Amino acid sequence: MSSTEDRSRRAYWVAEMDKAFNFMQAIREYPVDECLEPMLSLVDAARTAGVDVSFSAKPHVKGLPRLFWLREGLIDSFIACAKEMNDHGWVIQVEDGFRTMQMQKSLGSAPYTFDVIFERVLWECNGTRPPTDLVIRRINALVAASPKVGTHMSGSAIDISVLHRDTREEVDRGRPYLEMSELTPMDSPFVSAQARSNRKAITALMQKHGFMAYPWEFWHYSKGDAYDYHLNRTGKPARYGAVQVAPDGHVIAIEDPCAPLNSPQEIEAEIARVLNEQESR
């Protein structure tokens, strides 16, 4: 990579991550009128509807099982997306659904997220140790830092890949899920023309059924939450906010949804861990 291209990529990363952070700040302030709609299983819904849907078999953070749940009012829209994918010769693969507070907190320090993002921030800072507040900003842009801004915790968001139905090979979007780089924003200019075309086609299909794309991750779609209402400039309170889920699917609103899941001290400890690991290599 030439130095000119490297500078271009770095400038793009900085600009987009700053936009993503500002978006998250706006979501913190966005009104939510929680409807307490229960959760339902996407696995059961797909089986009942007879549609071809794939679900990630990978364990979640800390080996926890993935929770492929959405709010009851979103199930029909999800099935409509899945059916249209099938008609197009594709299969939607759900990578992630609902996340508990433990899951979301742990993602903020998991090596496959924190360490990768920290490496990008080191690159952003030309190899010098970045200030903790900058690391926090970048983490917040790509891994929700509080329940309210993490719409997976609302049961209103899914992370997806898309497969070719005949071969089960992944549809090219530039990189597989979970990418954390200047390729991650939906409109990244650093992926191929084919990957950009596929991203646009998938997003158009999802948005046709009401699932809005998070502009800074090419895999994240949600409906009925603060992301959706803010991006569509509805001016209305969102229906779905951060909740905890009972075993029967009923939900309880989280009392302090803007409380940080990871403190600055915890982030500082993770920075020290990564730097110590690098020094010991």
Secondary structure by P-SEA (a helix, b strand, c coil): ccaaaaaaaaaaaaaaaaaaaaaaaaaaaccccccbbbbbbaaaaaaaabbbbbbbccccccbbbbbbcccccaaaaaaaaaaaaaaacbbbbbccccccaaaaaaaacccccaaaaaaaaaaaaccccccaaaaaaaaaacccccccccccccccbbbbccccccccccccccccccccccccccccccccaaaaaaaaaaaaaaaaacbbbccccccccccccaaaaaaacccbbbcccbbbbccccccccccccccccccaaaaaaaaaaaaaaaaac
